[in-house]
Amino acid sequence: MMDGRVKTLNPKIHGGILQRRDDTKHQEEASQHDIGPIDLVIVNLYPFRETVSRGDAFEKCIENIDIGGPAMVRSAAKNHADVTIVTDPTQYDTLLSELKEQNGATTLDFRKKLAAQAFAHTASYDAAISRWFATQLGQDYPETITVPATLRQTLRYGENPHQTAAFYVTDQTTPSIASAIQIQGKELSYNNINDTNAALETVSSFTQTPAIAIIKHANPCGVAIGLDLLTAYERALACDSLSAFGGIIACNRPLDRKTAAAICKIFSEVIIAPDIDDDAKELLAAKKNLRILLTRNMPDAAAKGQIIKSVSGGLLLQSRDNLVLNKNELKCVTKRQPTETEMKDLIFAFTVTKHVKSNTIVYAQNGATVGIGAGQMSRVDAARIAARKAEDAAETLGLSKPLTQGSVAASDAFFPFADGLLTTIEAGSTAVIQPGGSIRDQDVIDAADEAGIAMVFTGIRHFYH
């Protein structure tokens, strides 16, 4: 009745599901009202998530909120002592095997397992509805949140061998580490997943030209753009070839054979790319342990979303850092204006800082990082470490001067004093980009003017912890 809104909330059904077989009173009442026992319940809930993902109208989404289905699921799960509840077509084969082994029956352990999955299923379903309603009301942070997630795999261990871990997926519709398809290699570890996510996020910030990001311990050790993927890889590798060993490589273009051949020269843990051509796939097949992931498309760096981080006893939620730097919003604060080439490199370097742990200083030249200082308590130390890495890279390449000579420098947050800026100048930078906003901004500007370098303010900070 009521256009199908009421069809399963009926004592003939729920009485059949919920009656206890070992309760005399239950059985007498069931007989009195001619309610037969129901031993097996299989429910596919209305496709609410699919309806929402299609962008259907509000009323269509409302009509795809299942009422009787979850009620039957919960009834059957509650009475799992006698009732088997199946909530997903992927469980059908297991059910059929169980029925065959038990001569048409099911074991209590089997029913308990399905009951637990059933309650998780309805909880996830209600969570999706709740989050959709919050979105409709413009509530980014509602009073209560529930995060629906599905187990993708139990991992061998966590960050360290003495820790346990698992990978849960919250979204398989957008290009990401969660939706990527692994076509080769060993099972991904906890650190592999974390680092590969960082690599994909980094390289997705560059869309106009081929780009490569090489990640180690969730920090970029080399990022570059180029006319082709091979050039981008060689330039990214040159930034810190020592750290790149055993790293994660992310491409923003389909992987080709020439680039794959270059990657094969050193040991890498994971390659993630939108696609791979047959020649590259054939070449990399010899590296049986090398994990290769394909995303089909690239994530949208400007897409909105939320980041969830756990702390002891709670969760931190924030909107994802989806800022795409606009050249027209930059403010030059020094007497010397940056050249066109410097400005391109400044934007490139500042984009990279978004993906490097704070405090960070990034040196770049001609669309490639030449020195990265990550995760330091002091910005001065970050600048020094990045410069030292550039010196080491130059030595490896057989160059007579550090790669930072003539480079630009980017800082993820403002310089609280002029010392950090002076360190980048000593390293050879000719232009600097930073958010600005310190009470000592003028001291920093004066130091830049005295050195004759260009400096621009973004008004945007890129802290990343």
VOGU-3710 file (C-alpha; in Angstrom, 3 decimals, decimal comma):
1> mmdgrvktln> 0,000/0,000/0,000  0,899/3,722/-0,231  2,856/3,275/-3,469  4,901/0,458/-1,972  5,953/2,399/1,111  4,253/-0,197/3,299  4,729/-3,800/2,295  7,054/-5,596/4,703  6,071/-4,145/8,116  3,581/-6,912/8,807
11> pkihggilqr> 3,216/-9,327/11,751  3,022/-12,244/9,334  6,566/-11,387/8,241  8,157/-10,002/11,387  6,407/-12,548/13,579  7,788/-15,250/11,316  11,278/-13,837/11,630  11,303/-12,913/15,316  9,488/-15,876/16,909  11,711/-17,897/19,199
21> rddtkhqeea> 11,557/-21,579/18,479  12,406/-22,489/22,073  9,718/-20,251/23,625  6,379/-22,050/24,184  4,410/-18,802/24,441  5,885/-17,548/21,156  4,964/-20,782/19,427  1,403/-20,787/20,811  0,822/-17,218/19,618  2,334/-17,969/16,222
31> sqhdigpidl> -0,011/-20,950/15,834  -3,005/-18,902/17,003  -2,382/-16,255/14,348  -1,213/-18,673/11,667  2,306/-17,179/11,526  4,779/-19,650/10,076  8,485/-19,480/10,953  10,897/-17,840/8,523  14,396/-19,318/8,668  16,157/-17,449/5,874
41> vivnlypfre> 15,970/-13,741/5,051  17,725/-12,219/2,031  17,437/-8,460/1,603  18,893/-6,101/-0,978  18,220/-2,595/0,314  16,985/0,173/-1,956  19,977/1,630/-3,850  20,185/4,880/-1,881  23,917/5,486/-2,391  23,679/4,829/-6,124
51> tvsrgdafek> 20,716/7,213/-6,415  22,619/9,969/-4,621  25,806/9,401/-6,644  23,821/9,870/-9,866  22,773/13,312/-8,636  19,069/12,471/-8,721  16,473/14,916/-7,389  15,857/15,249/-3,650  12,487/13,464/-3,778  13,952/10,562/-5,768
61> cienidiggp> 16,639/10,159/-3,125  14,025/10,217/-0,366  12,019/7,476/-2,071  15,164/5,328/-2,202  15,483/5,314/1,584  14,547/1,759/2,519  12,366/1,334/5,625  11,041/-2,225/5,630  14,322/-3,674/4,376  16,456/-2,549/7,322
71> amvrsaaknh> 13,644/-3,566/9,704  13,677/-7,113/8,292  17,468/-7,203/8,351  17,605/-6,144/11,987  14,799/-8,536/12,962  16,590/-11,467/11,373  19,972/-10,470/12,812  18,460/-10,106/16,290  17,015/-13,614/16,052  20,152/-15,156/14,548
81> advtivtdpt> 19,766/-18,039/17,003  17,280/-19,438/14,479  17,391/-17,168/11,424  20,019/-16,703/8,713  20,308/-13,133/7,346  21,991/-12,381/4,005  22,529/-8,739/3,029  24,886/-8,821/0,080  24,948/-10,831/-3,173  28,627/-11,563/-2,523
91> qydtllselk> 27,437/-13,791/0,365  25,322/-16,042/-1,890  28,085/-18,509/-2,773  29,055/-18,870/0,880  25,412/-19,419/1,809  24,966/-22,104/-0,840  28,115/-23,887/0,349  26,877/-23,765/3,947  23,451/-25,138/3,020  25,065/-27,959/1,054
101> eqngattldf> 27,456/-28,876/3,871  24,728/-28,741/6,538  22,036/-30,561/4,526  19,847/-27,490/4,080  20,589/-25,897/7,457  23,149/-23,388/8,769  25,365/-23,428/11,861  25,047/-20,972/14,722  28,568/-19,654/14,119  27,664/-18,967/10,491
111> rkklaaqafa> 24,483/-17,141/11,515  26,358/-15,065/14,100  28,880/-13,965/11,498  26,151/-12,939/9,048  24,237/-11,168/11,824  27,273/-9,069/12,704  27,698/-8,159/9,042  24,008/-7,318/8,810  24,111/-4,808/11,662  27,231/-3,228/10,143
121> htasydaais> 25,396/-3,085/6,798  22,367/-1,213/8,144  24,606/1,079/10,200  26,556/1,984/7,073  23,310/2,491/5,147  21,925/4,847/7,812  25,270/6,666/7,989  25,117/7,361/4,257  21,601/8,760/4,640  22,655/10,881/7,613
131> rwfatqlgqd> 25,654/12,343/5,784  23,521/13,065/2,703  20,939/14,894/4,829  23,692/16,943/6,476  24,950/17,900/3,021  21,437/18,916/1,962  21,253/21,143/5,032  24,680/22,657/4,402  26,099/21,132/7,584  29,778/20,389/7,112
141> ypetitvpat> 30,099/19,355/10,738  26,794/17,942/12,076  26,237/17,142/15,737  26,946/13,450/15,222  28,898/11,695/12,486  29,220/8,070/11,532  31,865/7,078/9,027  30,775/4,165/6,819  33,738/2,144/5,601  34,181/-1,287/4,070
151> lrqtlrygen> 37,102/-3,590/4,757  39,293/-3,849/1,676  41,998/-6,009/3,189  43,623/-7,027/6,444  47,249/-5,960/6,264  50,245/-7,969/7,381  51,094/-5,308/9,960  50,918/-1,566/10,548  53,663/1,042/10,444  55,801/-1,430/12,383
161> phqtaafyvt> 55,721/-5,254/12,576  54,365/-5,256/16,153  51,267/-3,282/15,077  48,147/-4,743/13,460  46,390/-2,947/10,600  43,642/-3,072/7,989  42,582/-0,989/4,994  38,991/0,304/4,936  37,442/2,047/1,944  35,009/4,955/2,226
171> dqttpsiasa> 34,778/5,950/-1,448  35,378/3,850/-4,526  33,813/6,226/-7,052  36,545/8,865/-7,414  40,146/8,238/-8,560  42,186/7,472/-5,448  44,346/4,892/-3,746  41,091/3,293/-2,547  39,671/2,840/-6,052  42,954/2,026/-7,812
181> iqiqgkelsy> 43,336/-1,398/-9,388  46,513/-3,343/-8,597  47,644/-5,228/-11,690  50,981/-6,529/-10,442  53,190/-7,028/-7,417  53,089/-8,044/-3,778  50,274/-7,156/-1,433  50,311/-3,509/-0,386  51,488/-2,777/3,145  50,205/-0,091/5,517
191> nnindtnaal> 53,144/2,165/4,648  52,747/1,445/0,921  49,140/2,621/1,007  49,936/5,722/3,028  52,905/6,693/0,858  51,144/5,939/-2,417  48,265/8,137/-1,369  50,745/10,966/-0,713  52,344/10,410/-4,117  49,027/10,477/-5,971
201> etvssftqtp> 47,887/13,598/-4,129  51,156/15,333/-5,008  51,238/14,528/-8,716  47,532/15,321/-9,162  48,329/18,961/-8,396  49,897/19,209/-11,855  47,580/18,827/-14,826  48,910/20,908/-17,718  52,091/18,940/-18,412  53,438/15,450/-17,678
211> aiaiikhanp> 54,559/15,224/-14,053  56,258/12,749/-11,731  56,359/12,668/-7,944  58,728/10,385/-6,045  57,736/9,854/-2,417  59,620/8,431/0,549  58,030/8,139/3,991  55,032/10,247/2,857  57,267/13,159/1,795  58,259/14,095/-1,758
221> cgvaigldll> 61,957/13,583/-2,421  61,572/14,791/-6,007  58,826/16,390/-8,094  59,105/17,621/-11,664  57,183/18,459/-14,800  58,490/17,941/-18,323  57,634/17,823/-21,990  57,202/14,061/-21,562  56,989/11,614/-18,674  60,568/10,374/-19,048
231> tayeralacd> 61,981/13,893/-18,783  59,830/14,577/-15,728  61,038/11,356/-14,086  64,723/12,024/-14,745  64,435/15,533/-13,318  62,476/14,392/-10,271  65,037/11,650/-9,624  67,940/14,113/-9,896  66,617/16,069/-6,902  67,433/13,262/-4,463
241> slsafggiia> 68,378/9,987/-6,112  69,596/8,542/-2,804  66,219/8,915/-1,074  64,354/7,770/-4,189  65,673/4,221/-3,680  62,754/2,124/-2,419  60,333/4,973/-3,020  56,861/5,396/-4,487  56,482/6,818/-7,996  53,323/8,595/-9,159
251> cnrpldrkta> 52,642/9,681/-12,746  49,914/11,970/-14,029  50,034/10,417/-17,500  49,835/6,799/-18,715  53,155/5,050/-18,112  55,133/4,384/-21,304  57,960/1,929/-21,984  60,800/4,495/-21,997  59,814/5,847/-18,600  59,285/2,328/-17,268
261> aaickifsev> 62,781/1,357/-18,434  64,277/4,329/-16,578  62,325/3,474/-13,423  63,658/-0,113/-13,592  67,213/1,120/-13,057  66,589/1,540/-9,324  64,457/-0,308/-6,792  60,965/1,113/-6,287  58,130/-0,175/-4,114  55,073/1,103/-6,020
271> iiapdiddda> 54,154/2,816/-9,270  50,767/4,477/-9,536  49,509/5,956/-12,806  46,229/6,553/-14,612  47,107/3,792/-17,094  50,003/1,840/-18,608  50,741/0,850/-22,197  51,292/-2,783/-23,155  55,038/-2,378/-23,806  55,618/-0,858/-20,359
281> kellaakknl> 53,492/-3,565/-18,736  55,518/-6,281/-20,477  58,801/-4,695/-19,398  57,761/-4,289/-15,759  56,412/-7,841/-15,557  59,984/-8,973/-14,865  59,862/-6,970/-11,610  57,425/-9,379/-9,986  57,460/-7,704/-6,575  56,936/-4,198/-7,967
291> rilltrnmpd> 53,411/-3,105/-7,197  51,625/-1,350/-10,077  48,367/0,505/-9,460  46,110/2,085/-12,069  43,583/4,827/-11,293  42,133/5,193/-14,846  41,721/8,928/-14,200  43,488/11,525/-12,057  42,017/13,010/-8,874  40,795/16,594/-9,039
301> aaakgqiiks> 43,169/18,665/-6,894  40,476/21,340/-6,494  37,748/18,917/-5,423  36,105/19,487/-2,074  36,283/16,837/0,591  37,023/16,152/4,222  40,096/14,824/5,939  39,641/12,719/9,078  42,479/12,161/11,510  42,263/10,174/14,717
311> vsgglllqsr> 43,607/11,416/18,023  43,411/9,721/21,393  39,716/9,575/22,245  38,455/11,510/19,257  38,546/12,551/15,615  39,725/15,719/13,907  37,821/16,732/10,772  38,812/19,418/8,310  38,162/20,324/4,696  40,895/19,042/2,382
321> dnlvlnknel> 43,535/21,523/1,237  42,150/22,004/-2,274  43,673/25,424/-2,929  44,900/25,922/-6,468  47,201/28,943/-6,506  46,051/31,811/-8,692  48,876/33,873/-10,196  46,695/36,986/-10,211  46,238/36,814/-6,445  49,969/36,864/-5,665
331> kcvtkrqpte> 51,415/40,059/-4,255  54,987/41,108/-4,957  56,276/42,908/-1,847  59,846/43,681/-2,949  61,381/46,301/-5,183  62,364/43,678/-7,721  59,585/41,847/-9,514  60,060/38,153/-10,296  60,738/37,291/-13,917  58,188/35,242/-15,827
341> temkdlifaf> 60,359/32,143/-15,430  60,790/32,779/-11,720  57,048/33,235/-11,294  56,325/29,869/-12,920  58,851/28,205/-10,647  57,502/30,016/-7,586  54,009/28,696/-8,244  55,409/25,214/-8,903  57,471/25,211/-5,692  54,650/26,541/-3,532
351> tvtkhvksnt> 52,329/23,869/-4,941  54,831/21,214/-3,872  55,004/22,608/-0,310  51,348/21,647/0,143  52,428/17,998/0,076  55,569/18,205/2,229  55,372/17,873/6,013  55,811/21,165/7,872  58,028/23,024/8,444  59,250/22,856/4,876
361> ivyaqngatv> 61,380/24,732/2,395  61,341/23,725/-1,274  63,905/24,893/-3,822  62,925/24,594/-7,488  64,269/25,510/-10,894  62,755/25,107/-14,364  59,773/23,105/-13,155  61,666/20,667/-10,937  62,482/20,489/-7,260  66,215/20,737/-6,587
371> gigagqmsrv> 66,121/20,581/-2,792  63,425/19,686/-0,238  63,656/20,182/3,510  60,760/18,446/5,263  59,242/18,183/8,710  61,625/20,359/10,683  60,883/22,137/13,942  62,827/25,161/12,654  62,258/26,758/9,265  65,958/27,661/9,175
381> daariaarka> 66,855/23,987/9,546  64,410/23,101/6,771  66,140/25,619/4,484  69,581/24,283/5,400  68,632/20,638/4,905  67,071/21,380/1,522  70,211/23,260/0,467  72,453/20,432/1,674  70,424/17,910/-0,324  70,860/20,120/-3,384
391> edaaetlgls> 74,631/20,113/-2,810  74,617/16,318/-2,556  72,552/16,023/-5,736  74,957/18,293/-7,612  77,880/16,166/-6,461  76,111/13,003/-7,633  75,477/14,615/-11,012  79,100/15,793/-11,241  78,188/19,483/-11,202  80,514/22,153/-9,861
401> kpltqgsvaa> 77,850/24,211/-8,106  74,741/23,393/-6,012  71,453/23,040/-7,833  70,047/25,847/-5,687  72,159/28,441/-7,508  69,631/30,528/-9,460  66,677/28,631/-7,982  63,522/29,900/-6,323  62,494/28,971/-2,796  59,051/28,325/-1,327
411> sdaffpfadg> 58,046/28,263/2,317  54,812/26,613/3,469  54,315/29,292/6,162  55,612/32,791/6,826  59,167/33,554/7,908  58,914/34,666/11,562  62,377/36,202/11,252  64,667/37,107/8,383  67,099/34,264/9,194  65,152/31,659/7,228
421> llttieagst> 65,015/33,911/4,185  68,724/34,689/4,465  69,451/30,953/4,452  67,629/30,555/1,130  69,524/33,549/-0,261  72,839/32,050/0,852  71,840/28,872/-0,974  71,530/30,876/-4,199  67,804/31,568/-4,531  66,858/34,616/-6,574
431> aviqpggsir> 63,142/34,671/-5,699  61,056/33,489/-2,761  57,373/32,746/-2,242  55,755/32,614/1,175  52,348/33,312/2,754  53,343/36,476/4,629  51,476/37,552/7,742  54,267/37,762/10,320  54,554/40,776/12,608  58,110/40,995/11,263
441> dqdvidaade> 57,146/40,894/7,592  58,806/44,252/6,985  62,123/43,004/8,379  61,946/40,053/5,981  61,017/42,308/3,054  63,905/44,642/3,867  66,321/41,685/3,905  65,031/40,581/0,498  65,418/44,088/-0,935  68,918/44,392/0,446
451> agiamvftgi> 69,846/41,125/-1,286  68,146/42,230/-4,507  65,847/39,244/-4,745  62,142/39,116/-5,576  59,581/37,967/-3,024  55,867/37,380/-3,357  53,191/36,775/-0,732  50,372/34,286/-1,254  48,252/35,074/1,790  47,756/31,293/2,045
461> rhfyh> 49,513/28,875/4,370  50,138/25,201/3,611  50,790/23,582/6,997  50,781/19,786/6,639  51,202/17,548/9,679
//
